[in-house]
């Protein structure tokens, strides 16, 4: 059973041929980061429960996030959270009619993308030597 | 049957999505400040965070807001990409069950900190 929809809509999803404007890139990353964070919530809850269970389990969790792979995963999650937050803030602005002009919307899109990457890059550099704080 | 998988409860969802986002933001800012003021982190300090009842309740509300926010967000994605009603409803239900389970689990985690 399929949901009824207008079958006459144009349907073009060649991802290699579509060139997204910057607003579209920020928007799809908002969605992707949200989906990623949603899926990773149960495993994170597991890590949270371990961290509170015993000193040994706490050491396991903090050890994981200090390891090379865990550090990368932690940074990735932080980036997803920050990008999702900033992009959400931008959309909240649209809800109130703020920044809807084409130029301003492009500026805030670049700002969202850049700020999230810059802050996470900075945190990455700061935690590079001694692992996660 | 026509409305069951669709977007006819949009305003409730819209509002809930923003309310949960706002709560998560406020909680995370407060938590981050407490975390930074606590100095070097270890098991005792970390565990000590979750002893006060206010922190247990605040954290539980945070996880609740997170799960609601995540479910509504996934629902948006399913509405866009999953066009077979039975599959879409199955996904709503599967994630609803998973997240409800997570909520109960969170109560257990938080209240096991004495």
gemmi code that builds the backbone of each chain (N, CA, C; Angstrom):
import gemmi

chains = {
    "A": [
        ("UNK", (0.853, -1.199, 0.000), (0.000, 0.000, 0.000), (0.886, 1.245, 0.000)),
        ("UNK", (0.706, 2.062, -0.961), (1.539, 3.250, -1.055), (0.692, 4.480, -0.751)),
        ("UNK", (1.336, 5.477, -0.174), (0.607, 6.694, 0.134), (0.349, 7.470, -1.145)),
        ("UNK", (-0.869, 7.962, -1.282), (-1.232, 8.656, -2.518), (-0.434, 9.931, -2.687)),
        ("UNK", (0.066, 10.148, -3.837), (0.785, 11.384, -4.086), (0.652, 11.750, -5.558)),
        ("UNK", (1.055, 12.945, -5.841), (0.976, 13.430, -7.206), (2.074, 12.798, -8.051)),
        ("UNK", (1.687, 11.890, -8.934), (2.683, 11.154, -9.712), (3.299, 12.020, -10.812)),
        ("UNK", (2.775, 13.205, -11.012), (3.295, 14.047, -12.086), (4.486, 14.897, -11.639)),
        ("UNK", (4.828, 14.781, -10.356), (5.931, 15.625, -9.892), (7.218, 15.269, -10.604)),
        ("UNK", (8.039, 16.253, -10.868), (9.334, 15.933, -11.480), (10.145, 15.082, -10.516)),
        ("UNK", (10.846, 14.109, -11.036), (11.585, 13.197, -10.189), (12.998, 13.092, -10.726)),
        ("UNK", (13.912, 13.760, -10.063), (15.291, 13.779, -10.528), (16.210, 13.650, -9.330)),
        ("UNK", (16.815, 12.501, -9.196), (17.632, 12.284, -8.003), (19.029, 11.787, -8.341)),
        ("UNK", (19.551, 12.198, -9.478), (20.928, 11.823, -9.789), (21.876, 12.662, -8.934)),
        ("UNK", (22.354, 12.027, -7.857), (23.128, 12.785, -6.874), (24.428, 13.322, -7.458)),
        ("UNK", (24.899, 12.707, -8.542), (26.152, 13.174, -9.137), (25.930, 14.404, -10.009)),
        ("UNK", (24.692, 14.586, -10.466), (24.416, 15.700, -11.367), (23.794, 16.892, -10.647)),
        ("UNK", (23.248, 16.645, -9.439), (22.622, 17.743, -8.711), (23.699, 18.616, -8.077)),
        ("UNK", (23.611, 19.912, -8.301), (24.524, 20.803, -7.580), (23.727, 21.604, -6.571)),
        ("UNK", (23.940, 21.278, -5.305), (23.182, 21.944, -4.249), (23.756, 23.323, -3.983)),
        ("UNK", (22.890, 24.323, -3.806), (23.384, 25.607, -3.303), (23.799, 25.438, -1.840)),
        ("UNK", (24.545, 26.413, -1.316), (25.106, 26.268, 0.037), (24.009, 26.023, 1.083)),
        ("UNK", (22.860, 26.688, 0.893), (21.756, 26.466, 1.827), (21.298, 25.017, 1.820)),
        ("UNK", (21.323, 24.401, 0.636), (20.922, 23.002, 0.510), (21.917, 22.071, 1.179)),
        ("UNK", (23.199, 22.418, 1.074), (24.234, 21.598, 1.715), (24.086, 21.647, 3.231)),
        ("UNK", (23.897, 22.869, 3.761), (23.727, 23.015, 5.210), (22.474, 22.268, 5.661)),
        ("UNK", (21.431, 22.317, 4.824), (20.167, 21.683, 5.177), (20.284, 20.158, 5.202)),
        ("UNK", (20.944, 19.598, 4.181), (21.057, 18.129, 4.146), (21.996, 17.656, 5.252)),
        ("UNK", (22.994, 18.489, 5.607), (23.872, 18.125, 6.728), (23.126, 18.221, 8.055)),
        ("UNK", (22.163, 19.147, 8.134), (21.320, 19.234, 9.326), (20.565, 17.924, 9.508)),
        ("UNK", (20.032, 17.450, 8.381), (19.268, 16.203, 8.418), (20.166, 15.012, 8.717)),
        ("UNK", (21.324, 14.951, 8.032), (22.233, 13.818, 8.218), (22.774, 13.782, 9.648)),
        ("UNK", (23.150, 14.960, 10.174), (23.682, 14.984, 11.540), (22.606, 14.583, 12.534)),
        ("UNK", (21.367, 15.022, 12.276), (20.261, 14.650, 13.164), (20.011, 13.155, 13.131)),
        ("UNK", (20.015, 12.573, 11.931), (19.797, 11.130, 11.810), (20.914, 10.371, 12.522)),
        ("UNK", (22.156, 10.820, 12.311), (23.295, 10.171, 12.961), (23.187, 10.228, 14.474)),
        ("UNK", (22.861, 11.412, 14.991), (22.749, 11.566, 16.442), (21.608, 10.710, 16.992)),
        ("UNK", (20.520, 10.619, 16.227), (19.386, 9.800, 16.664), (19.793, 8.340, 16.787)),
        ("UNK", (20.537, 7.847, 15.782), (20.909, 6.433, 15.776), (21.953, 6.123, 16.836)),
        ("UNK", (22.765, 7.114, 17.191), (23.869, 6.862, 18.102), (23.443, 7.061, 19.572)),
        ("UNK", (22.215, 7.518, 19.773), (21.743, 7.759, 21.143), (21.751, 6.494, 22.021)),
        ("UNK", (21.211, 5.352, 21.567), (21.266, 4.159, 22.422), (22.698, 3.738, 22.776)),
        ("UNK", (23.642, 3.660, 21.822), (25.019, 3.336, 22.209), (25.614, 4.342, 23.191)),
        ("UNK", (25.291, 5.629, 23.020), (25.818, 6.633, 23.949), (25.243, 6.440, 25.346)),
        ("UNK", (23.972, 6.035, 25.390), (23.343, 5.754, 26.681), (24.053, 4.592, 27.360)),
        ("UNK", (24.478, 3.628, 26.543), (25.229, 2.491, 27.075), (26.556, 2.973, 27.665)),
        ("UNK", (27.251, 3.845, 26.928), (28.515, 4.392, 27.432), (28.276, 5.166, 28.731)),
        ("UNK", (27.158, 5.921, 28.769), (26.813, 6.691, 29.965), (26.605, 5.758, 31.159)),
        ("UNK", (25.898, 4.650, 30.939), (25.640, 3.723, 32.041), (26.944, 3.101, 32.530)),
        ("UNK", (27.844, 2.774, 31.594), (29.149, 2.228, 31.986), (29.927, 3.232, 32.825)),
        ("UNK", (29.908, 4.501, 32.375), (30.720, 5.523, 33.033), (30.298, 5.725, 34.484)),
        ("UNK", (29.063, 5.344, 34.827), (28.579, 5.545, 36.192), (28.632, 4.274, 37.025)),
        ("UNK", (29.004, 3.146, 36.388), (28.856, 1.865, 37.073), (29.977, 1.602, 38.066)),
        ("UNK", (31.227, 1.760, 37.600), (32.366, 1.471, 38.483), (33.584, 2.224, 37.959)),
        ("UNK", (34.597, 2.429, 38.801), (35.803, 3.127, 38.340), (36.433, 2.441, 37.133)),
        ("UNK", (36.393, 1.087, 37.103), (36.990, 0.364, 35.982), (36.224, 0.664, 34.689)),
        ("UNK", (34.876, 0.605, 34.771), (34.074, 0.878, 33.579), (34.228, 2.327, 33.131)),
        ("UNK", (34.326, 3.240, 34.120), (34.572, 4.648, 33.800), (35.871, 4.782, 33.002)),
        ("UNK", (36.914, 4.050, 33.464), (38.212, 4.106, 32.778), (38.102, 3.543, 31.359)),
        ("UNK", (37.269, 2.512, 31.206), (37.063, 1.944, 29.863), (36.487, 2.993, 28.914)),
        ("UNK", (35.453, 3.695, 29.393), (34.785, 4.696, 28.545), (35.734, 5.853, 28.227)),
        ("UNK", (36.372, 6.403, 29.269), (37.250, 7.555, 29.010), (38.459, 7.109, 28.192)),
        ("UNK", (38.903, 5.846, 28.390), (39.993, 5.313, 27.580), (39.608, 5.218, 26.116)),
        ("UNK", (38.360, 4.797, 25.877), (37.899, 4.686, 24.495), (37.905, 6.047, 23.801)),
        ("UNK", (37.358, 7.055, 24.484), (37.272, 8.364, 23.836), (38.630, 9.070, 23.760)),
        ("UNK", (39.643, 8.526, 24.457), (41.001, 9.071, 24.323), (41.785, 8.356, 23.248)),
        ("UNK", (41.335, 7.164, 22.867), (42.045, 6.429, 21.814), (41.851, 7.122, 20.472)),
        ("UNK", (42.679, 6.790, 19.505), (42.614, 7.464, 18.206), (41.237, 7.407, 17.589)),
        ("UNK", (40.666, 6.205, 17.524), (39.355, 6.036, 16.897), (38.261, 6.715, 17.718)),
        ("UNK", (38.327, 6.515, 19.044), (37.326, 7.114, 19.920), (37.361, 8.633, 19.877)),
        ("UNK", (38.568, 9.173, 19.765), (38.749, 10.626, 19.669), (38.075, 11.151, 18.394)),
        ("UNK", (38.303, 10.439, 17.277), (37.671, 10.818, 16.013), (36.149, 10.733, 16.112)),
        ("UNK", (35.662, 9.656, 16.711), (34.213, 9.485, 16.868), (33.643, 10.612, 17.728)),
        ("UNK", (34.357, 10.919, 18.836), (33.917, 11.999, 19.714), (33.851, 13.332, 18.979)),
        ("UNK", (34.896, 13.618, 18.203), (34.904, 14.875, 17.432), (33.776, 14.893, 16.411)),
        ("UNK", (33.550, 13.748, 15.753), (32.472, 13.647, 14.774), (31.115, 13.916, 15.414)),
        ("UNK", (30.917, 13.358, 16.590), (29.643, 13.564, 17.297), (29.492, 15.026, 17.703)),
        ("UNK", (30.587, 15.614, 18.196), (30.534, 17.029, 18.582), (30.223, 17.911, 17.377)),
        ("UNK", (30.856, 17.557, 16.233), (30.569, 18.332, 15.028), (29.087, 18.212, 14.657)),
        ("UNK", (28.575, 16.976, 14.684), (27.162, 16.755, 14.337), (26.260, 17.585, 15.251)),
        ("UNK", (26.585, 17.560, 16.556), (25.770, 18.307, 17.516), (25.817, 19.804, 17.238)),
        ("UNK", (27.027, 20.313, 16.993), (27.185, 21.759, 16.791), (26.556, 22.198, 15.467)),
        ("UNK", (26.806, 21.425, 14.405), (26.210, 21.785, 13.115), (24.685, 21.735, 13.208)),
        ("UNK", (24.188, 20.687, 13.851), (22.735, 20.528, 13.980), (22.141, 21.687, 14.767)),
        ("UNK", (22.865, 22.102, 15.831), (22.397, 23.227, 16.648), (22.389, 24.521, 15.842)),
        ("UNK", (23.507, 24.821, 15.185), (23.597, 26.092, 14.441), (22.601, 26.130, 13.279)),
        ("UNK", (22.495, 25.008, 12.548), (21.542, 24.965, 11.433), (20.117, 25.090, 11.964)),
        ("UNK", (19.861, 24.491, 13.132), (18.539, 24.590, 13.749), (18.228, 26.027, 14.129)),
        ("UNK", (19.243, 26.713, 14.663), (19.092, 28.118, 15.037), (18.741, 28.959, 13.806)),
        ("UNK", (19.402, 28.627, 12.686), (19.167, 29.338, 11.441), (17.717, 29.131, 10.983)),
        ("UNK", (17.250, 27.883, 11.104), (15.867, 27.601, 10.698), (14.864, 28.251, 11.652)),
        ("UNK", (15.258, 28.324, 12.934), (14.403, 29.001, 13.902), (14.258, 30.475, 13.517)),
        ("UNK", (15.347, 31.055, 13.028), (15.299, 32.427, 12.527), (14.295, 32.558, 11.395)),
        ("UNK", (14.325, 31.593, 10.462), (13.373, 31.614, 9.342), (11.932, 31.571, 9.856)),
        ("UNK", (11.710, 30.768, 10.930), (10.357, 30.676, 11.508), (9.835, 32.058, 11.870)),
        ("UNK", (10.759, 32.907, 12.320), (10.354, 34.255, 12.732), (10.590, 35.280, 11.620)),
        ("UNK", (10.865, 34.795, 10.413), (11.043, 35.683, 9.277), (12.388, 36.385, 9.249)),
        ("UNK", (13.351, 35.860, 10.022), (14.672, 36.492, 10.070), (15.612, 35.861, 9.045)),
        ("UNK", (16.312, 36.680, 8.309), (17.352, 36.187, 7.407), (16.829, 35.399, 6.227)),
        ("UNK", (15.638, 35.738, 5.770), (15.059, 34.964, 4.667), (15.496, 35.457, 3.285)),
        ("UNK", (16.081, 36.643, 3.230), (16.554, 37.144, 1.942), (17.642, 36.244, 1.381)),
        ("UNK", (17.785, 36.222, 0.064), (18.706, 35.270, -0.540), (20.142, 35.489, -0.079)),
        ("UNK", (20.591, 36.759, -0.101), (21.969, 37.033, 0.291), (22.222, 36.674, 1.752)),
        ("UNK", (21.293, 37.131, 2.628), (21.490, 36.878, 4.054), (21.424, 35.376, 4.343)),
        ("UNK", (20.515, 34.676, 3.657), (20.400, 33.227, 3.874), (21.687, 32.520, 3.464)),
        ("UNK", (22.302, 32.988, 2.372), (23.571, 32.382, 1.946), (24.670, 32.656, 2.958)),
        ("UNK", (24.680, 33.908, 3.475), (25.709, 34.246, 4.466), (25.595, 33.366, 5.701)),
        ("UNK", (24.350, 33.227, 6.229), (24.194, 32.442, 7.462), (24.472, 30.967, 7.200)),
        ("UNK", (24.220, 30.514, 5.965), (24.534, 29.114, 5.642), (26.040, 28.890, 5.699)),
        ("UNK", (26.788, 29.786, 5.061), (28.257, 29.683, 5.118), (28.747, 29.787, 6.553)),
        ("UNK", (28.129, 30.703, 7.310), (28.523, 30.908, 8.703), (28.304, 29.630, 9.515)),
        ("UNK", (27.144, 29.004, 9.311), (26.819, 27.762, 10.018), (27.855, 26.686, 9.718)),
        ("UNK", (28.079, 26.470, 8.426), (29.021, 25.438, 7.991), (30.420, 25.720, 8.539)),
        ("UNK", (30.860, 26.973, 8.375), (32.210, 27.342, 8.765), (32.415, 27.324, 10.264)),
        ("UNK", (31.450, 27.865, 11.005), (31.612, 27.957, 12.458), (31.694, 26.569, 13.073)),
        ("UNK", (30.833, 25.663, 12.625), (30.846, 24.307, 13.194), (32.184, 23.636, 12.914)),
        ("UNK", (32.642, 23.730, 11.667), (33.922, 23.105, 11.309), (35.070, 23.748, 12.080)),
        ("UNK", (35.044, 25.096, 12.180), (36.141, 25.804, 12.842), (36.222, 25.438, 14.327)),
        ("UNK", (35.088, 25.477, 15.021), (35.096, 25.180, 16.459), (35.552, 23.752, 16.715)),
        ("UNK", (35.040, 22.805, 15.914), (35.427, 21.406, 16.117), (36.910, 21.215, 15.758)),
        ("UNK", (37.376, 21.916, 14.716), (38.787, 21.844, 14.373), (39.651, 22.336, 15.520)),
        ("UNK", (39.200, 23.409, 16.162), (39.926, 23.980, 17.301), (39.960, 23.001, 18.472)),
        ("UNK", (38.802, 22.419, 18.788), (38.744, 21.433, 19.869), (39.638, 20.239, 19.532)),
        ("UNK", (39.614, 19.851, 18.259), (40.461, 18.747, 17.819), (41.931, 19.049, 18.051)),
        ("UNK", (42.352, 20.264, 17.680), (43.749, 20.645, 17.875), (44.110, 20.683, 19.355)),
        ("UNK", (43.174, 21.229, 20.161), (43.451, 21.361, 21.589), (43.566, 20.007, 22.283)),
        ("UNK", (42.860, 19.005, 21.778), (42.878, 17.691, 22.429), (43.786, 16.706, 21.693)),
        ("UNK", (44.511, 17.200, 20.701), (45.299, 16.310, 19.842), (46.403, 15.612, 20.625)),
        ("UNK", (47.112, 16.366, 21.472), (48.293, 15.812, 22.136), (47.923, 14.815, 23.220)),
        ("UNK", (47.121, 15.268, 24.180), (46.854, 14.414, 25.333), (45.611, 13.565, 25.184)),
        ("UNK", (45.091, 13.420, 23.969), (43.829, 12.703, 23.812), (42.698, 13.564, 24.312)),
        ("UNK", (41.490, 12.977, 24.466), (40.320, 13.740, 24.902), (40.534, 14.260, 26.314)),
        ("UNK", (40.016, 15.449, 26.597), (40.201, 16.081, 27.909), (39.539, 15.251, 29.010)),
    ],
    "B": [
        ("UNK", (-7.878, 5.757, 7.247), (-6.540, 5.236, 7.029), (-5.675, 6.258, 6.298)),
        ("UNK", (-6.289, 7.229, 5.636), (-5.491, 8.102, 4.784), (-4.508, 8.959, 5.558)),
        ("UNK", (-4.878, 9.356, 6.768), (-4.026, 10.331, 7.471), (-3.011, 9.682, 8.400)),
        ("UNK", (-3.078, 8.378, 8.502), (-2.374, 7.720, 9.594), (-0.851, 7.847, 9.477)),
        ("UNK", (-0.326, 7.888, 8.252), (1.126, 7.969, 8.135), (1.607, 9.343, 7.747)),
        ("UNK", (0.718, 10.294, 7.652), (1.061, 11.561, 7.035), (1.386, 12.668, 8.001)),
        ("UNK", (1.444, 13.836, 7.477), (1.936, 14.979, 8.232), (0.795, 15.886, 8.653)),
        ("UNK", (-0.251, 15.314, 9.265), (-1.384, 16.150, 9.637), (-1.361, 16.569, 11.094)),
        ("UNK", (-0.286, 16.187, 11.777), (-0.139, 16.670, 13.153), (1.071, 17.589, 13.216)),
        ("UNK", (1.275, 18.281, 12.117), (2.492, 19.055, 11.971), (2.714, 20.106, 13.029)),
        ("UNK", (1.669, 20.817, 13.431), (1.878, 21.932, 14.344), (2.338, 21.447, 15.713)),
        ("UNK", (1.709, 20.354, 16.221), (2.143, 19.786, 17.506), (3.615, 19.418, 17.438)),
        ("UNK", (3.960, 18.721, 16.347), (5.330, 18.238, 16.187), (6.290, 19.417, 16.089)),
        ("UNK", (5.910, 20.397, 15.312), (6.719, 21.598, 15.108), (7.041, 22.252, 16.444)),
        ("UNK", (5.991, 22.408, 17.264), (6.161, 23.074, 18.553), (7.007, 22.222, 19.498)),
        ("UNK", (6.711, 20.923, 19.529), (7.432, 19.999, 20.403), (8.917, 19.948, 20.029)),
        ("UNK", (9.188, 20.011, 18.730), (10.571, 19.966, 18.255), (11.345, 21.177, 18.771)),
        ("UNK", (10.704, 22.336, 18.753), (11.379, 23.543, 19.210), (11.479, 23.615, 20.727)),
        ("UNK", (10.435, 23.165, 21.419), (10.468, 23.165, 22.882), (11.551, 22.218, 23.384)),
        ("UNK", (11.650, 21.019, 22.792), (12.663, 20.059, 23.238), (14.065, 20.590, 22.926)),
        ("UNK", (14.221, 21.238, 21.773), (15.520, 21.809, 21.419), (15.934, 22.863, 22.442)),
        ("UNK", (14.981, 23.710, 22.815), (15.273, 24.781, 23.777), (15.708, 24.195, 25.116)),
        ("UNK", (14.974, 23.177, 25.596), (15.332, 22.586, 26.880), (16.718, 21.949, 26.816)),
        ("UNK", (16.978, 21.209, 25.724), (18.289, 20.563, 25.593), (19.406, 21.598, 25.612)),
        ("UNK", (19.178, 22.734, 24.930), (20.193, 23.777, 24.888), (20.476, 24.318, 26.289)),
        ("UNK", (19.416, 24.684, 27.012), (19.593, 25.241, 28.358), (20.293, 24.227, 29.263)),
        ("UNK", (19.846, 22.977, 29.214), (20.441, 21.955, 30.074), (21.920, 21.766, 29.743)),
        ("UNK", (22.235, 21.688, 28.447), (23.625, 21.442, 28.049), (24.536, 22.588, 28.472)),
        ("UNK", (24.041, 23.830, 28.358), (24.857, 24.978, 28.768), (25.136, 24.911, 30.262)),
        ("UNK", (24.085, 24.664, 31.065), (24.258, 24.567, 32.516), (25.203, 23.415, 32.860)),
        ("UNK", (24.993, 22.267, 32.204), (25.810, 21.098, 32.493), (27.275, 21.345, 32.124)),
        ("UNK", (27.480, 21.982, 30.980), (28.846, 22.273, 30.533), (29.553, 23.191, 31.533)),
        ("UNK", (28.829, 24.195, 32.033), (29.416, 25.110, 33.019), (29.799, 24.351, 34.282)),
        ("UNK", (28.882, 23.520, 34.795), (29.176, 22.720, 35.985), (30.384, 21.822, 35.734)),
        ("UNK", (30.423, 21.231, 34.535), (31.501, 20.312, 34.172), (32.840, 21.031, 34.168)),
        ("UNK", (32.858, 22.238, 33.574), (34.110, 22.979, 33.477), (34.565, 23.489, 34.837)),
        ("UNK", (33.584, 23.811, 35.709), (33.944, 24.337, 37.033), (34.426, 23.224, 37.961)),
        ("UNK", (34.126, 21.977, 37.605), (34.441, 20.867, 38.506), (35.923, 20.511, 38.498)),
        ("UNK", (36.682, 21.057, 37.521), (38.107, 20.750, 37.479), (38.367, 19.385, 36.873)),
        ("UNK", (39.540, 18.781, 37.206), (39.912, 17.499, 36.603), (38.841, 16.433, 36.866)),
        ("UNK", (38.494, 15.685, 35.831), (37.390, 14.742, 35.960), (37.902, 13.359, 36.335)),
        ("UNK", (37.189, 12.727, 37.270), (37.448, 11.312, 37.572), (36.121, 10.651, 37.930)),
        ("UNK", (36.168, 9.370, 38.207), (34.930, 8.625, 38.425), (34.094, 9.215, 39.555)),
        ("UNK", (34.737, 9.540, 40.700), (34.002, 10.040, 41.864), (33.285, 11.358, 41.556)),
        ("UNK", (34.032, 12.281, 40.913), (33.451, 13.582, 40.581), (32.290, 13.409, 39.599)),
        ("UNK", (32.525, 12.574, 38.577), (31.515, 12.334, 37.542), (30.249, 11.764, 38.154)),
        ("UNK", (30.419, 10.761, 39.008), (29.281, 10.128, 39.652), (28.568, 11.112, 40.576)),
        ("UNK", (29.404, 11.942, 41.248), (28.845, 12.923, 42.177), (27.880, 13.894, 41.512)),
        ("UNK", (28.108, 14.147, 40.219), (27.205, 15.016, 39.459), (25.749, 14.563, 39.566)),
        ("UNK", (25.563, 13.236, 39.545), (24.207, 12.707, 39.362), (23.575, 12.250, 40.680)),
        ("UNK", (24.213, 12.625, 41.808), (23.631, 12.273, 43.098), (22.419, 13.158, 43.443)),
        ("UNK", (22.498, 14.490, 43.275), (21.352, 15.335, 43.676), (20.102, 15.008, 42.858)),
        ("UNK", (18.970, 15.020, 43.542), (17.703, 14.709, 42.887), (17.425, 15.657, 41.723)),
        ("UNK", (17.781, 16.953, 41.901), (17.532, 17.929, 40.837), (18.270, 17.528, 39.559)),
        ("UNK", (19.496, 16.999, 39.720), (20.266, 16.603, 38.543), (19.685, 15.354, 37.904)),
        ("UNK", (19.205, 14.416, 38.742), (18.564, 13.217, 38.188), (17.358, 13.615, 37.338)),
        ("UNK", (16.501, 14.463, 37.913), (15.282, 14.862, 37.205), (15.629, 15.674, 35.957)),
        ("UNK", (16.568, 16.622, 36.110), (16.968, 17.444, 34.971), (17.557, 16.607, 33.846)),
        ("UNK", (18.374, 15.616, 34.211), (18.994, 14.749, 33.201), (17.955, 13.868, 32.528)),
        ("UNK", (17.017, 13.370, 33.329), (15.966, 12.524, 32.750), (15.130, 13.330, 31.753)),
        ("UNK", (14.809, 14.573, 32.129), (14.062, 15.439, 31.208), (14.870, 15.695, 29.942)),
        ("UNK", (16.197, 15.829, 30.113), (17.056, 16.032, 28.943), (16.969, 14.833, 27.993)),
        ("UNK", (17.109, 13.636, 28.552), (17.055, 12.435, 27.703), (15.666, 12.309, 27.062)),
        ("UNK", (14.634, 12.653, 27.853), (13.271, 12.601, 27.311), (13.133, 13.559, 26.126)),
        ("UNK", (13.626, 14.796, 26.303), (13.572, 15.786, 25.216), (14.353, 15.285, 24.004)),
        ("UNK", (15.520, 14.679, 24.273), (16.357, 14.155, 23.195), (15.623, 13.075, 22.404)),
        ("UNK", (14.994, 12.146, 23.130), (14.322, 11.028, 22.461), (13.116, 11.517, 21.661)),
        ("UNK", (12.352, 12.447, 22.239), (11.205, 13.010, 21.523), (11.682, 13.731, 20.263)),
        ("UNK", (12.731, 14.536, 20.429), (13.304, 15.302, 19.313), (13.794, 14.343, 18.211)),
        ("UNK", (14.477, 13.283, 18.639), (15.013, 12.316, 17.682), (13.871, 11.604, 16.950)),
        ("UNK", (12.837, 11.223, 17.689), (11.723, 10.492, 17.064), (11.007, 11.370, 16.041)),
        ("UNK", (10.761, 12.615, 16.405), (10.080, 13.523, 15.464), (10.953, 13.772, 14.235)),
        ("UNK", (12.267, 13.913, 14.463), (13.172, 14.135, 13.343), (13.212, 12.942, 12.400)),
        ("UNK", (13.298, 11.745, 12.976), (13.310, 10.540, 12.139), (11.992, 10.414, 11.388)),
        ("UNK", (10.900, 10.795, 12.049), (9.579, 10.747, 11.418), (9.546, 11.632, 10.162)),
        ("UNK", (10.151, 12.819, 10.276), (10.248, 13.705, 9.107), (10.965, 12.999, 7.952)),
        ("UNK", (12.065, 12.327, 8.306), (12.860, 11.650, 7.275), (12.060, 10.501, 6.662)),
        ("UNK", (11.367, 9.731, 7.504), (10.571, 8.615, 6.989), (9.454, 9.133, 6.081)),
        ("UNK", (8.830, 10.248, 6.465), (7.760, 10.811, 5.642), (8.297, 11.172, 4.258)),
        ("UNK", (9.542, 11.660, 4.209), (10.117, 12.048, 2.919), (10.547, 10.853, 2.067)),
        ("UNK", (11.104, 9.828, 2.712), (11.771, 8.791, 1.920), (11.072, 7.441, 1.933)),
        ("UNK", (10.222, 7.178, 2.919), (9.591, 5.857, 3.007), (8.123, 5.986, 2.609)),
        ("UNK", (7.799, 5.556, 1.392), (6.470, 5.824, 0.856), (5.513, 4.651, 0.988)),
        ("UNK", (6.008, 3.552, 1.540), (5.097, 2.425, 1.776), (4.607, 2.507, 3.199)),
        ("UNK", (3.285, 2.705, 3.303), (2.681, 3.057, 4.582), (3.019, 2.050, 5.681)),
        ("UNK", (2.939, 0.755, 5.335), (3.173, -0.255, 6.364), (4.617, -0.174, 6.873)),
        ("UNK", (5.551, 0.018, 5.954), (6.963, 0.124, 6.345), (7.169, 1.377, 7.185)),
        ("UNK", (6.536, 2.486, 6.744), (6.701, 3.736, 7.471), (6.152, 3.613, 8.892)),
        ("UNK", (4.951, 3.047, 9.010), (4.374, 2.873, 10.343), (5.228, 1.932, 11.182)),
        ("UNK", (5.762, 0.892, 10.533), (6.632, -0.035, 11.246), (7.857, 0.672, 11.806)),
        ("UNK", (8.419, 1.592, 11.018), (9.590, 2.339, 11.482), (9.233, 3.277, 12.638)),
        ("UNK", (8.071, 3.977, 12.508), (7.611, 4.822, 13.629), (7.579, 4.002, 14.910)),
        ("UNK", (6.952, 2.820, 14.767), (6.699, 1.970, 15.923), (7.993, 1.412, 16.486)),
        ("UNK", (8.889, 0.959, 15.565), (10.150, 0.364, 16.007), (10.974, 1.384, 16.787)),
        ("UNK", (11.090, 2.593, 16.234), (11.875, 3.608, 16.939), (11.155, 4.099, 18.188)),
        ("UNK", (9.828, 4.137, 18.139), (9.071, 4.500, 19.343), (9.360, 3.526, 20.466)),
        ("UNK", (9.343, 2.227, 20.130), (9.605, 1.198, 21.146), (11.039, 1.291, 21.643)),
        ("UNK", (11.979, 1.444, 20.697), (13.394, 1.559, 21.060), (13.608, 2.740, 22.008)),
        ("UNK", (13.020, 3.882, 21.670), (13.253, 5.089, 22.466), (12.522, 5.042, 23.803)),
        ("UNK", (11.321, 4.422, 23.822), (10.652, 4.248, 25.112), (11.503, 3.369, 26.020)),
        ("UNK", (12.073, 2.316, 25.429), (12.978, 1.456, 26.181), (14.156, 2.242, 26.721)),
        ("UNK", (14.715, 3.113, 25.886), (15.843, 3.953, 26.310), (15.456, 4.836, 27.494)),
        ("UNK", (14.222, 5.323, 27.465), (13.769, 6.205, 28.539), (13.725, 5.449, 29.873)),
        ("UNK", (13.140, 4.246, 29.835), (13.074, 3.431, 31.053), (14.480, 3.092, 31.528)),
        ("UNK", (15.343, 2.750, 30.587), (16.743, 2.431, 30.869), (17.415, 3.617, 31.569)),
        ("UNK", (17.153, 4.839, 31.070), (17.749, 6.042, 31.651), (17.336, 6.226, 33.108)),
        ("UNK", (16.053, 5.946, 33.401), (15.603, 6.025, 34.795), (16.439, 5.092, 35.648)),
        ("UNK", (16.652, 3.868, 35.144), (17.431, 2.878, 35.883), (18.872, 3.353, 36.089)),
        ("UNK", (19.477, 3.868, 35.004), (20.869, 4.347, 35.094), (20.988, 5.443, 36.145)),
        ("UNK", (20.103, 6.453, 36.021), (20.228, 7.638, 36.892), (19.922, 7.288, 38.350)),
        ("UNK", (18.894, 6.476, 38.579), (18.503, 6.217, 39.952), (19.337, 5.124, 40.615)),
        ("UNK", (20.248, 4.522, 39.837), (21.174, 3.579, 40.463), (22.355, 4.332, 41.063)),
        ("UNK", (22.459, 5.631, 40.773), (23.510, 6.450, 41.399), (23.007, 6.902, 42.761)),
        ("UNK", (23.587, 6.323, 43.807), (23.095, 6.646, 45.146), (23.964, 7.732, 45.799)),
    ],
}
model = gemmi.Model(1)
for chain_id, residues in chains.items():
    chain = gemmi.Chain(chain_id)
    for i, (resn, *xyz) in enumerate(residues, 1):
        res = gemmi.Residue()
        res.name, res.seqid = resn, gemmi.SeqId(i, " ")
        for name, pos in zip(("N", "CA", "C"), xyz):
            atom = gemmi.Atom()
            atom.name, atom.element = name, gemmi.Element(name[0])
            atom.pos, atom.b_iso = gemmi.Position(*pos), 0.0
            res.add_atom(atom)
        chain.add_residue(res)
    model.add_chain(chain)
structure = gemmi.Structure()
structure.add_model(model)
structure.setup_entities()
